[in-house]
């Protein structure tokens, strides 16, 4: 009887977090968790009265040992993609605005902290590349780009408050508390800020960066991300007529030859470890899954294709490129008790959590 009681207790303690997550899942996404921009992430240059600022949070203490790195973290110059204007923000305001743009404040605080470190690190890496002349010419000397009004990579407190209305005070404090508590940390590899890519949700396993961009990174490799499978809209469907698909394909490949029977237009030839399509045939052409994803504006490149005699049906798993930190996966890990540094170590294996020296 004692053994049975022990087993029952263990089962209940395992199921409670899962039930809580499923119950919360429908309410988590108060605003869309967007796929992060694959260019620069940006900051907020919003000036607010001093008495409306939340108190500075105490720095979070990571469980894992960390190093100290010497670098200048004196803010960022940002290109507004909507207006073409340049503006500058402090490092603190950037991390706050980047976190606000990327995650809803209802996510677990440890997931918010992990996202804040990733966004900060990503921006510092871009700033370094631009300083070395390796960045994008279109930035006109800026460190990165963003569209604050449309919540792309970074937003301002004013825009945030307009969206959340009566909830804005509490929600902005949540964002600032999380961002400020980890503002001194970044992720490094061989002493440099990493390419801290992130996305909304993976297919259950994250993707190797080498399958998405030219060249990979030793810390952007597939890892398990079970929590994504519990996320809202983990699997979605998109339908297209044959004419819509043909137009998209011919727009990219004018010489493509498509047969008379649409059921034979596509064949998936290769998938990555995470399930993402890395090679398929489209008519007499071959392409990468990310190319077809872009042409049809699919949520991810993990998809299955069927033809029902009248239309194409794409069954899509996950949301985003799948590389690096999964935002829904991070929230799940946090709800199971993981700290922000444990989440980061999981999604960026082999990296070092470092404190920025002054």
Secondary structure, 3 states (H helix, E strand, C coil): CHHHHHHHHHHHHHHHHHHHHHHHHHHHCCCCCCCCCCCCCCCCCCCCCHHHCCCCCCCCCCCCCCEEEECCCCCEEEEECCCCCEEEECHHHHHHHHHHHHCCCCCCHHHHHHHHHHHHHHHHHHHHHHHCCCCCHHHCCCCEEEEHHHCECCCCHHHHHHHHHHHHHHHHHHHHHHHHHCCCEEEEECCEECCCCEECECCCECECHHHCCCCCCCCCCCCECHHHHHCCCCEEEEEECHHHHHHHHHHHCCCCCCCCCHHHCEEEEEECCCCCEEEEEECCEEECHHHHHHHHCCCCCCEEEEECCCCEEEEEECECCCECEEHHHHHHHHHCCCCHHHHHHHHCCCCEEEEEEC
